[in-house]
Amino acid sequence: MELVELMHELQGRKPVALWAQELGINRSTLNKIYRGKRGPGRAVVRALVRRYPERRDEILSLFLSRNGDNRIQKESDRNQ
C-alpha cells in the first residue's frame, strides 16, 4: 500500500473539502496529491498523524519508504 492509498481509505466517503478541513490543510493540496501533481509532504503527514494517532506507525512507514525510494532514485540518476 502507498500513502496516497491510505489517505483515500482514511478519507472514506467524506468530501475532499471536509476532510481537508478536518486535517487542517488546503483542499487544493489534497487534490494535487490525489491527481499526482505532488506528493504528501511533511505537513500532510503531521496532519494525518494528529488526526489518526492510532495509525501513526503505518503513516510514517509509508511516508519514509516513499521518500527513501525517491532519494535512492535521485542518487541513481546523478550517478549516471
N, C-alpha and C positions, 0 to 999 in steps of 0.2 A: 504494500500500500504506500502511496505517496502522500505527502502532507496535504495537497490540494484535495485528494480523495477524502481524507479525514475531515477536512473543512466542510466538504459537501455533506458528509454524514452528520457532523455536529450541527450544521445549519438546519438539516431536516427540511420541513416544508415551509419554514419561515421565509418571508420575502427578504431579498438581499438588503433592502434599506433598514428593515427592523433588526436583522442580525448584525449588520454593521453598527447600528446604534447601540445594541447590547454589548458589543465588543469595544465600542469607543473608537472606531476607526471610520474612515470615509467610505461611503458606498462605492465611489469610483475606484478606490483601492481594491475592494473585493472584486468588482467587475473586471479590472485589469488582471488580477490574479487568475480568475476563472477563465478569461479569454487567452491566457498565456502570454500577455503583454509584459508581465513582471512576475517575479516570484514573491512568495510571502517572506518579508524581511523580519528583522528582529522585533520591530514594533508590533507586527501582527502576531508573532509567536508569543510575545509578552501578553498581549490581549487574550489570546487563546488560553494560555496557562492561567491567567487571572480568572477567566470565566469558567474554565474546566480544570480545576486543580487536580481532580482525580485522574485526569488523562495526561498529566504533566510529563511523565516519563516517555509516553508514546509520542507526544507532540515534539518534545526535544530530540528524541531519537530520529524521527523523520526529518526534522529540520537540519540536524547536524549531518545526517547521512547525505542529504541533498546537497548541502553546502560543501561537504567533503568531496563529493563527486565532482562538483563544479571546480573546486580548487585543483583537483588532480587533472581534470581535463585542460584547464588553463595552463598548468605547468607542462603538460604533454605537448600542447600547441606551441609553447615557447621553445621547447627543445627541438622542434622540427625545423 
